[in-house]
Amino acid sequence: MDFDISENQGLRLATVADIVDAAGGPAAETEQLEQKLEASDVLSDACVLDRFLVAEELARIGASSAFGLRALLADCLPEGLPPGSIAVTEANRRGPVRFANSASSIVVLDGDRTRLYESVADSVVPAETSFGFTYAHFRPKGEGIRLTEGSEDILRARWRLAMVAEIAGNARTAVEKTADHLVSRVQFGRPLSSLQALRHRLAEAAVSAESTRWLGREAAFSEDPRAIRRASWYASDTAATLVPDLMQMCGARSFTLEFGLHLFTMRMNSLRLEFGGIDRLGLELAEGNLPHAEHATSGSRP
């Protein structure tokens, strides 16, 4: 088994990093960054795994961008999709929707009544959150575009792949920041990294982050519905475990804006909640009853 990314994948990720740098780094204005990414050829001839890697890389860098979500969803939606980001929610879910305030298109998953809405000014109300992403309440206006039967399964699978990619990228950087802190912070006359208990906890966190990454990549490569559910469950569990553990290991410093760990931990928290709960994912994984499972992530247009 080859765990190295290909030369083309490496060049694609390097292009993503260069675009983020040119736009002003991780703190770049989101709309400007996404325009630069859309204008580039970073998704040219990209398969699902390539798109997953792009979403993962943007999260690892720390960019608050919806481009990764669009990358994984756009080819599953009708042609002629307007430029701009995409937001996704469920018909029975209440509360604000991630990226709804800046999205040009919003997908509402609702079984055979799944619809695609164009975002208009009076359909979104910005919401204040501390999750590291922009949110807005969404109230559909008009009928929208009713998507074909089976679209919900395809779109839900891709939505989940995007969230797995984002958790994987955020977890990787959060673990690296924590490791740097333990090496540089001296207590009791020696670096915290010399304490065995902390080394073991950090190692467990690193294993969880790495496992999330590879379960997600394998699921994106195979597009197998069960693999996607398994990766989603594990990513949700990783986020729930890593956030308190890493913040505890970094102590009070983890709450400071200067240290920046909160950007990655709060985003992991928001993504965990967006999944809808680990119990729900666990039940789906155990039951394995996703309709049209063999076609769940087909990239063909409805």
LINVENRA-V298052 format. One record per residue. N is the residue number from 1. RES is the residue in one letter. SS is DSSP state (2 for helix, 1 for strand, 0 for the rest). PHI is phi in degrees with one decimal (NA if undefined). Layout:
# LINVENRA-V298052
<<N,RES,SS,PHI> <N,RES,SS,PHI>>
This chain:
# LINVENRA-V298052
<<1,M,0,NA> <2,D,0,-97.8> <3,F,0,-97.3> <4,D,0,-91.0> <5,I,0,-73.6> <6,S,0,-74.3> <7,E,2,-61.3> <8,N,2,-64.4> <9,Q,2,-65.5> <10,G,2,-62.0> <11,L,2,-65.9> <12,R,2,-63.1> <13,L,2,-68.9> <14,A,2,-64.3> <15,T,2,-63.8> <16,V,2,-58.8> <17,A,2,-62.3> <18,D,2,-65.0> <19,I,2,-65.6> <20,V,2,-62.9> <21,D,2,-61.2> <22,A,2,-65.2> <23,A,2,-82.4> <24,G,0,119.6> <25,G,0,85.6> <26,P,0,-56.6> <27,A,0,-88.2> <28,A,0,-59.9> <29,E,0,-60.6> <30,T,2,-58.4> <31,E,2,-62.9> <32,Q,2,-64.4> <33,L,2,-62.2> <34,E,2,-67.8> <35,Q,2,-64.5> <36,K,2,-66.4> <37,L,2,-66.9> <38,E,2,-66.4> <39,A,2,-77.0> <40,S,0,-85.0> <41,D,0,-103.1> <42,V,0,-64.8> <43,L,0,-105.4> <44,S,0,-62.1> <45,D,0,56.8> <46,A,0,-84.0> <47,C,0,-84.9> <48,V,2,-61.9> <49,L,2,-62.4> <50,D,2,-60.5> <51,R,2,-67.0> <52,F,2,-60.7> <53,L,2,-63.1> <54,V,2,-64.4> <55,A,2,-62.5> <56,E,2,-64.1> <57,E,2,-66.1> <58,L,2,-60.9> <59,A,2,-68.3> <60,R,2,-62.0> <61,I,2,-66.8> <62,G,0,104.7> <63,A,0,-79.1> <64,S,0,-88.6> <65,S,0,-124.1> <66,A,0,-92.1> <67,F,2,-64.0> <68,G,2,-62.8> <69,L,2,-65.9> <70,R,2,-63.3> <71,A,2,-57.0> <72,L,2,-87.9> <73,L,2,-103.4> <74,A,2,-57.2> <75,D,2,-76.5> <76,C,2,-100.9> <77,L,0,-110.9> <78,P,0,-57.6> <79,E,0,-65.2> <80,G,0,82.1> <81,L,0,-61.7> <82,P,0,-65.9> <83,P,0,-63.1> <84,G,0,116.8> <85,S,1,-78.8> <86,I,1,-120.8> <87,A,1,-115.7> <88,V,1,-133.4> <89,T,1,-148.2> <90,E,1,-116.6> <91,A,0,-61.3> <92,N,0,-95.1> <93,R,0,-101.9> <94,R,0,-105.4> <95,G,0,100.5> <96,P,0,-68.5> <97,V,1,-112.9> <98,R,1,-63.8> <99,F,0,70.7> <100,A,0,-63.8> <101,N,0,-70.9> <102,S,0,-114.9> <103,A,1,-74.1> <104,S,1,-88.2> <105,S,1,-135.5> <106,I,1,-129.7> <107,V,1,-95.3> <108,V,1,-114.6> <109,L,1,-77.5> <110,D,0,-156.7> <111,G,2,59.1> <112,D,2,-73.2> <113,R,2,-104.5> <114,T,0,-58.4> <115,R,1,-131.7> <116,L,1,-113.4> <117,Y,1,-113.1> <118,E,1,-86.3> <119,S,0,-75.9> <120,V,0,-123.3> <121,A,2,-55.0> <122,D,2,-87.6> <123,S,2,-99.5> <124,V,1,-126.8> <125,V,1,-125.9> <126,P,1,-54.6> <127,A,1,-120.3> <128,E,0,-87.2> <129,T,0,-139.1> <130,S,0,-118.5> <131,F,0,-91.8> <132,G,0,87.1> <133,F,0,-127.0> <134,T,0,-86.4> <135,Y,1,-133.5> <136,A,1,-154.6> <137,H,1,-77.2> <138,F,1,-117.9> <139,R,0,-122.2> <140,P,0,-55.3> <141,K,0,-117.4> <142,G,0,81.9> <143,E,0,-86.3> <144,G,0,68.8> <145,I,1,-106.7> <146,R,1,-77.9> <147,L,0,-85.3> <148,T,0,-69.0> <149,E,0,-57.9> <150,G,0,92.4> <151,S,2,-62.4> <152,E,2,-59.0> <153,D,2,-62.1> <154,I,2,-64.0> <155,L,2,-68.1> <156,R,2,-63.7> <157,A,2,-62.2> <158,R,2,-68.8> <159,W,2,-58.3> <160,R,2,-66.9> <161,L,2,-59.7> <162,A,2,-61.6> <163,M,2,-68.5> <164,V,2,-61.3> <165,A,2,-59.4> <166,E,2,-68.8> <167,I,2,-64.0> <168,A,2,-60.6> <169,G,2,-66.5> <170,N,2,-65.5> <171,A,2,-64.2> <172,R,2,-60.0> <173,T,2,-69.2> <174,A,2,-62.2> <175,V,2,-65.8> <176,E,2,-63.2> <177,K,2,-63.9> <178,T,2,-66.1> <179,A,2,-61.4> <180,D,2,-61.5> <181,H,2,-63.8> <182,L,2,-65.7> <183,V,2,-74.0> <184,S,2,-87.0> <185,R,0,-83.9> <186,V,1,-107.1> <187,Q,1,-140.9> <188,F,0,57.8> <189,G,0,80.4> <190,R,1,-155.0> <191,P,1,-62.0> <192,L,2,-61.0> <193,S,2,-67.4> <194,S,2,-85.5> <195,L,0,-84.1> <196,Q,2,-60.6> <197,A,2,-61.3> <198,L,2,-69.8> <199,R,2,-62.6> <200,H,2,-65.9> <201,R,2,-64.6> <202,L,2,-67.3> <203,A,2,-62.1> <204,E,2,-63.8> <205,A,2,-64.7> <206,A,2,-64.4> <207,V,2,-63.6> <208,S,2,-62.9> <209,A,2,-64.2> <210,E,2,-65.5> <211,S,2,-64.5> <212,T,2,-59.5> <213,R,2,-60.1> <214,W,2,-79.0> <215,L,2,-63.5> <216,G,2,-67.1> <217,R,2,-64.9> <218,E,2,-63.8> <219,A,2,-65.7> <220,A,2,-67.1> <221,F,2,-69.5> <222,S,2,-84.0> <223,E,0,55.4> <224,D,0,-82.7> <225,P,2,-56.5> <226,R,2,-67.4> <227,A,2,-63.2> <228,I,2,-68.1> <229,R,2,-65.0> <230,R,2,-64.7> <231,A,2,-63.7> <232,S,2,-66.0> <233,W,2,-60.6> <234,Y,2,-66.9> <235,A,2,-62.9> <236,S,2,-62.7> <237,D,2,-66.3> <238,T,2,-60.2> <239,A,2,-61.7> <240,A,2,-64.5> <241,T,2,-84.7> <242,L,2,-70.5> <243,V,2,-56.7> <244,P,2,-68.3> <245,D,2,-64.6> <246,L,2,-67.3> <247,M,2,-67.1> <248,Q,2,-67.5> <249,M,2,-66.3> <250,C,2,-90.8> <251,G,2,64.1> <252,A,2,-62.1> <253,R,2,-61.4> <254,S,2,-66.0> <255,F,2,-92.9> <256,T,0,-85.1> <257,L,0,-65.9> <258,E,0,-64.3> <259,F,0,-70.4> <260,G,0,84.3> <261,L,2,-63.1> <262,H,2,-60.2> <263,L,2,-58.8> <264,F,2,-83.8> <265,T,2,-71.5> <266,M,2,-68.2> <267,R,2,-67.3> <268,M,2,-61.5> <269,N,2,-61.9> <270,S,2,-66.2> <271,L,2,-68.0> <272,R,2,-60.0> <273,L,2,-68.3> <274,E,2,-64.7> <275,F,2,-62.5> <276,G,0,98.5> <277,G,0,108.5> <278,I,2,-68.7> <279,D,2,-64.0> <280,R,2,-60.6> <281,L,2,-64.4> <282,G,2,-64.0> <283,L,2,-64.5> <284,E,2,-62.5> <285,L,2,-65.9> <286,A,2,-69.6> <287,E,2,-78.0> <288,G,0,56.3> <289,N,0,-112.8> <290,L,0,-66.2> <291,P,0,-61.5> <292,H,0,54.3> <293,A,2,-56.2> <294,E,2,-69.6> <295,H,2,-116.5> <296,A,0,-63.7> <297,T,0,-125.8> <298,S,0,-56.0> <299,G,0,-85.4> <300,S,0,-67.4> <301,R,0,-76.0> <302,P,0,-61.2>>
